[in-house]
Amino acid sequence: MIRNQNNYFLNRIVHYYIKRIVRREFHELLFDNIPVDPNRSILLIANHFSFWDGLILYCINDTLLKKKLHVMILEETSRKEKFLKYVGAFSVKKDSKSIVQSLDYAAELLNDPANLVLMFPQGRLYANFVTNINFEKGVMRIIEKAEGNFQLLFASTFIQYFKHKKPTATVYLKNETGNYSGKDVTALQQAYQQHFEASKALQTEFDI
């Protein structure tokens, strides 16, 4: 497991780099304004379809959620994109014994109300407009170990060009109030599926 590292100087460099490239590459970043509980951490569950997913949600956290972001990424990505560990990325290696260490570390982070843990439970990249969302079960270990001391948020992100040369990124956020502790991953997956489908329906109604 490769843990995130605290280095204020490098963190600031990567922070401004992410903000700059998102601002440069996108026409606009749209998202819902949802209430945030200052006394609880956030577990943010999102769809995974591109290189941009984590960077877009990083910017939303910086603007709206204002927590200390931590994101679980594949170990091969962590080794390739070494700068990510300076903005909260920690690794998980699928099909290995160390996966439990990574999941438990994520749950431990959620004990601090200042933290946000971002997860992509699909486990790998899928097309932006995929029909069915399937979760790997590791997210349930985090939910069980964190014992409900967090605010659960769903995020569905879509990228479209519309009439502009640069794409618009739209992120649909939902404060999910369901209690999934003790349940199978299917229950969480179905709840997210409903949010994803409702978000996709809204995305197709855009009139620009």
Phi, psi and chi 1 to 4 in degrees:
 res  aa     phi    psi   chi1   chi2   chi3   chi4
   1 MET       -  130.2  173.5 -173.4  171.6      -
   2 ILE  -103.1  114.7  -58.5  173.1      -      -
   3 ARG   -86.2  156.4  -64.1 -162.6  178.1 -153.3
   4 ASN   -67.3  153.4   51.1  -58.8      -      -
   5 GLN  -123.1  139.5  -65.0 -174.6   13.4      -
   6 ASN   -91.2  112.7  -68.9  -39.1      -      -
   7 ASN  -145.9  101.3 -175.9  -50.9      -      -
   8 TYR   -56.0  -44.5 -179.6   80.3      -      -
   9 PHE   -63.9  -49.0  179.3   68.8      -      -
  10 LEU   -68.7  -34.7  -68.7  176.4      -      -
  11 ASN   -60.1  -43.2  175.3  -83.6      -      -
  12 ARG   -66.4  -38.9  -70.2  -64.4   87.6 -169.2
  13 ILE   -62.7  -48.3  -69.2  176.4      -      -
  14 VAL   -66.9  -37.7  177.3      -      -      -
  15 HIS   -56.6  -51.3  168.1   81.5      -      -
  16 TYR   -70.9  -29.5  -71.5  113.2      -      -
  17 TYR   -64.8  -46.2  168.6   72.8      -      -
  18 ILE   -63.4  -47.2  -68.8  174.7      -      -
  19 LYS   -59.8  -39.0  -61.5  -79.7  -76.0 -172.9
  20 ARG   -69.1  -46.3 -179.5  174.7  178.0  -89.1
  21 ILE   -71.4  -33.2   63.2  170.6      -      -
  22 VAL   -66.8  -43.1  170.1      -      -      -
  23 ARG   -64.6  -36.3 -173.9  167.1   53.5 -112.0
  24 ARG   -75.3  -38.8 -176.9 -173.3   65.9 -163.7
  25 GLU   -89.7  -15.5  -62.0  -63.8  -29.0      -
  26 PHE  -116.3  142.7  -71.7   89.8      -      -
  27 HIS   -66.7  -39.7  168.8   74.2      -      -
  28 GLU  -161.2  150.6 -165.8  172.7   16.2      -
  29 LEU  -121.7  113.9  175.5   54.8      -      -
  30 LEU  -110.9  141.7  -55.9  175.1      -      -
  31 PHE  -159.5  159.8   52.8   89.1      -      -
  32 ASP   -74.6  145.8  -58.1  -59.0      -      -
  33 ASN   -94.8   99.6 -173.4    8.3      -      -
  34 ILE  -111.2  153.3   60.8  170.3      -      -
  35 PRO   -71.9  144.8   24.7  -33.3      -      -
  36 VAL  -120.8  131.2  176.5      -      -      -
  37 ASP   -84.1  113.2 -173.5  -13.7      -      -
  38 PRO   -68.5  -14.9   25.9  -33.8      -      -
  39 ASN   -97.3    5.3  -61.3  -47.2      -      -
  40 ARG  -135.2  148.9  -71.3 -165.0  -64.5  167.6
  41 SER   -73.1  176.0   58.9      -      -      -
  42 ILE  -126.2  130.8  -68.8  176.0      -      -
  43 LEU  -104.4  111.6  175.2   58.8      -      -
  44 LEU  -104.8  116.2  178.7   58.0      -      -
  45 ILE  -106.6  128.2  -68.6  178.2      -      -
  46 ALA  -138.1  158.8      -      -      -      -
  47 ASN   -77.1  157.1   60.7  -42.1      -      -
  48 HIS  -128.9  108.3 -165.1   25.1      -      -
  49 PHE  -135.9   -6.2   66.2   93.1      -      -
  50 SER  -161.7  171.4   76.8      -      -      -
  51 PHE   -58.1  -29.6  161.2   83.9      -      -
  52 TRP   -79.5  -15.7  -68.3  104.6      -      -
  53 ASP   -50.4  -57.3  -55.6  -18.0      -      -
  54 GLY   -65.5  -35.2      -      -      -      -
  55 LEU   -69.8  -39.7  -55.2 -172.7      -      -
  56 ILE   -63.2  -45.8  -70.8  169.6      -      -
  57 LEU   -70.6  -28.0  -67.4  169.7      -      -
  58 TYR   -59.5  -45.1  178.5   94.2      -      -
  59 CYS   -66.8  -37.0  -68.2      -      -      -
  60 ILE   -67.6  -39.7  -70.2  176.4      -      -
  61 ASN   -62.2  -42.3  177.3   62.2      -      -
  62 ASP   -64.2  -34.5 -176.7   62.3      -      -
  63 THR   -87.7  -43.0  -57.5      -      -      -
  64 LEU  -111.4  -55.0  173.7   67.3      -      -
  65 LEU   -77.8  -37.7  -54.4  176.0      -      -
  66 LYS    56.7   46.4  -60.6 -172.5 -177.8  -59.8
  67 LYS  -111.5  170.1  -60.3  -78.2 -173.4  176.9
  68 LYS   -82.7  110.5 -175.6  176.7 -179.5 -179.8
  69 LEU   -80.9  136.0 -175.1  142.6      -      -
  70 HIS  -131.4  135.9  -54.1  -94.5      -      -
  71 VAL  -132.5  133.0   56.0      -      -      -
  72 MET   -85.5  123.0 -178.9 -177.5  -72.1      -
  73 ILE  -129.2  160.8   63.5  174.8      -      -
  74 LEU   -64.4  145.7  -66.2  175.5      -      -
  75 GLU   -60.7  -36.8 -173.1  163.9  -48.5      -
  76 GLU   -64.5  -33.5   50.4  -96.2   40.8      -
  77 THR   -69.8  -40.5  -57.1      -      -      -
  78 SER   -62.3  -38.1 -177.1      -      -      -
  79 ARG   -73.0  -32.2  -66.0 -171.8 -176.4  -79.5
  80 LYS   -78.8  -43.9 -178.0  179.7  178.3 -179.1
  81 GLU  -106.8   75.0  -51.7  -70.4   -8.9      -
  82 LYS   -62.7  -25.4  -62.8 -177.8 -176.3  -62.7
  83 PHE   -66.3  -21.8   73.1   92.0      -      -
  84 LEU   -64.6  -27.5  -68.2  175.8      -      -
  85 LYS   -67.4  -15.8   65.0 -174.7  175.9 -177.2
  86 TYR   -88.6   -3.1  -63.5  112.1      -      -
  87 VAL  -124.2   34.6  -76.4      -      -      -
  88 GLY    97.9    0.7      -      -      -      -
  89 ALA   -77.5  134.4      -      -      -      -
  90 PHE  -131.0  155.0   62.7   97.1      -      -
  91 SER   -99.7  158.1   73.5      -      -      -
  92 VAL  -134.9  136.1   59.6      -      -      -
  93 LYS  -112.4  108.9 -171.3  173.1 -176.9  179.0
  94 LYS   -65.7  150.3  -63.2  167.8   65.0  174.5
  95 ASP    59.8   36.6  -56.7  -40.8      -      -
  96 SER  -139.2  163.7   71.7      -      -      -
  97 LYS   -66.4  -27.2  -67.1 -178.4  179.5  179.3
  98 SER   -72.3   -9.2   66.6      -      -      -
  99 ILE   -62.1  -34.9 -169.8  171.7      -      -
 100 VAL   -64.5  -39.3  173.1      -      -      -
 101 GLN   -61.3  -42.3 -178.7 -175.4   10.3      -
 102 SER   -66.5  -42.3  -62.5      -      -      -
 103 LEU   -66.5  -41.4  -64.5  171.4      -      -
 104 ASP   -67.8  -34.8  -71.8   -9.4      -      -
 105 TYR   -64.3  -41.3  176.2   65.5      -      -
 106 ALA   -61.9  -42.5      -      -      -      -
 107 ALA   -64.7  -38.0      -      -      -      -
 108 GLU   -63.5  -38.9 -179.3 -177.1  -27.0      -
 109 LEU   -60.8  -33.8  -70.9  169.7      -      -
 110 LEU   -72.4   -7.5  -70.0  172.4      -      -
 111 ASN   -75.5  -13.9  -70.9  -33.3      -      -
 112 ASP  -102.4  117.3 -175.1  -16.3      -      -
 113 PRO   -62.4  -12.1   20.3  -31.3      -      -
 114 ALA   -81.7  -10.0      -      -      -      -
 115 ASN   -98.3  154.5  -72.9  -24.2      -      -
 116 LEU  -129.2  131.2  178.4  151.5      -      -
 117 VAL  -112.2  120.1  174.0      -      -      -
 118 LEU   -99.1  129.7  168.0   60.3      -      -
 119 MET  -130.7  147.6  -81.7 -161.9   71.1      -
 120 PHE  -117.6   85.4  -57.0  102.9      -      -
 121 PRO   -67.0   -8.7  -19.1   32.6      -      -
 122 GLN   -65.7  -24.5  -71.2  170.4  -76.1      -
 123 GLY    85.9  -20.7      -      -      -      -
 124 ARG  -157.3  175.4   61.3 -173.5  179.9   91.0
 125 LEU   -75.5  139.4  -66.5  170.1      -      -
 126 TYR  -132.8  160.4  -73.0   84.6      -      -
 127 ALA   -58.9  149.8      -      -      -      -
 128 ASN   -58.6  -35.3 -160.7 -178.4      -      -
 129 PHE  -110.9   35.5  -78.3   85.4      -      -
 130 VAL   -58.3  148.7   67.4      -      -      -
 131 THR   -80.4  -48.6  -58.7      -      -      -
 132 ASN  -111.3  135.9  -64.3  -44.8      -      -
 133 ILE  -101.1  124.2  -58.8  -67.7      -      -
 134 ASN  -119.9  129.1  -64.0  -57.3      -      -
 135 PHE  -102.7  144.3  -76.8  175.5      -      -
 136 GLU   -82.7  153.8  -62.9 -172.1   -3.2      -
 137 LYS   -79.3   -6.3   61.3 -176.9 -179.4 -179.4
 138 GLY   -60.1  -30.6      -      -      -      -
 139 VAL   -60.0  -28.7   63.5      -      -      -
 140 MET   -70.7  -31.7  -60.6  -48.8  -62.6      -
 141 ARG   -64.0  -39.5 -178.1  178.8  178.5   93.0
 142 ILE   -62.9  -46.5  -63.7  174.0      -      -
 143 ILE   -61.1  -42.6  -71.7  174.8      -      -
 144 GLU   -65.6  -46.6  -65.5  -71.4  -15.3      -
 145 LYS   -70.4  -30.8  -62.8  -82.2  -72.8 -174.1
 146 ALA   -78.0  -15.1      -      -      -      -
 147 GLU    57.1   37.8  -61.4  179.5  -19.3      -
 148 GLY    74.4   10.4      -      -      -      -
 149 ASN   -84.4   40.1  -63.4  -37.3      -      -
 150 PHE  -152.0  162.1   57.8   87.5      -      -
 151 GLN   -97.9  124.3 -178.7  176.8   -3.1      -
 152 LEU   -93.7  121.7  178.9   59.8      -      -
 153 LEU  -119.7  140.8  -62.6 -175.6      -      -
 154 PHE  -104.2  140.7  -71.2  164.6      -      -
 155 ALA  -132.9  128.2      -      -      -      -
 156 SER  -119.2  121.1  -66.1      -      -      -
 157 THR  -111.2  136.4  -56.3      -      -      -
 158 PHE  -133.2  143.6  -61.3   91.7      -      -
 159 ILE  -122.9  126.0  -66.8  177.2      -      -
 160 GLN  -142.2  153.9  -74.3 -174.8  -86.3      -
 161 TYR   -89.2  -31.5  -77.8   83.7      -      -
 162 PHE    53.3 -129.5  -58.7  115.1      -      -
 163 LYS   -98.9    7.5   65.3  179.5 -179.5 -179.7
 164 HIS  -101.3  157.8  -52.7  -70.1      -      -
 165 LYS   -70.5  -31.9  -69.5 -178.1  178.7  179.8
 166 LYS  -104.4  149.5  -65.3 -178.9  179.6 -179.3
 167 PRO   -76.4  157.2   28.9  -35.7      -      -
 168 THR  -104.9  131.4  -68.0      -      -      -
 169 ALA  -100.8  124.8      -      -      -      -
 170 THR  -118.0  125.4  -53.6      -      -      -
 171 VAL  -117.6  119.0 -177.8      -      -      -
 172 TYR   -95.0  115.8  -61.7   90.1      -      -
 173 LEU  -104.5  143.2  -62.8  170.2      -      -
 174 LYS  -139.6  132.5  179.2 -173.4  178.3 -175.3
 175 ASN   -83.6  105.9 -172.1    4.5      -      -
 176 GLU   -89.7  119.4  174.9   57.7   30.9      -
 177 THR   -97.9   -2.3   57.4      -      -      -
 178 GLY   -67.4  150.2      -      -      -      -
 179 ASN  -101.5  113.9 -178.9    8.7      -      -
 180 TYR  -106.6    3.5  -62.9   96.0      -      -
 181 SER   -64.2  131.4 -179.0      -      -      -
 182 GLY    84.2    0.1      -      -      -      -
 183 LYS  -104.9  165.4  -64.5 -177.7 -179.8  179.0
 184 ASP   -75.5  155.3 -174.3   81.2      -      -
 185 VAL   -59.4  -22.6   68.8      -      -      -
 186 THR   -60.6  -36.8  -55.4      -      -      -
 187 ALA   -63.8  -44.8      -      -      -      -
 188 LEU   -66.0  -42.1  179.2   67.8      -      -
 189 GLN   -61.0  -42.6  179.0  179.6  -69.6      -
 190 GLN   -66.3  -39.1  -70.5  175.3  -16.5      -
 191 ALA   -64.1  -41.9      -      -      -      -
 192 TYR   -68.6  -37.3 -176.7   85.7      -      -
 193 GLN   -58.0  -41.1  177.8   78.5   41.9      -
 194 GLN   -63.6  -43.2  -69.1  177.0   -1.3      -
 195 HIS   -64.3  -42.4  170.9   66.1      -      -
 196 PHE   -62.8  -44.6 -177.6   80.2      -      -
 197 GLU   -66.0  -40.9  -69.7  177.3   -3.0      -
 198 ALA   -64.9  -38.4      -      -      -      -
 199 SER   -66.1  -42.9  -58.4      -      -      -
 200 LYS   -64.0  -37.2 -174.4  162.0   62.1  172.3
 201 ALA   -63.5  -42.1      -      -      -      -
 202 LEU   -64.7  -37.8  -70.5  172.3      -      -
 203 GLN   -64.0  -34.3 -174.5   68.7   11.9      -
 204 THR   -78.8   -9.3   58.8      -      -      -
 205 GLU   -93.5    0.4  -66.4  173.7    0.1      -
 206 PHE   -57.6  136.4 -100.7  102.0      -      -
 207 ASP  -130.9  102.0 -176.5    9.7      -      -
 208 ILE  -118.2      -  -66.7  179.4      -      -
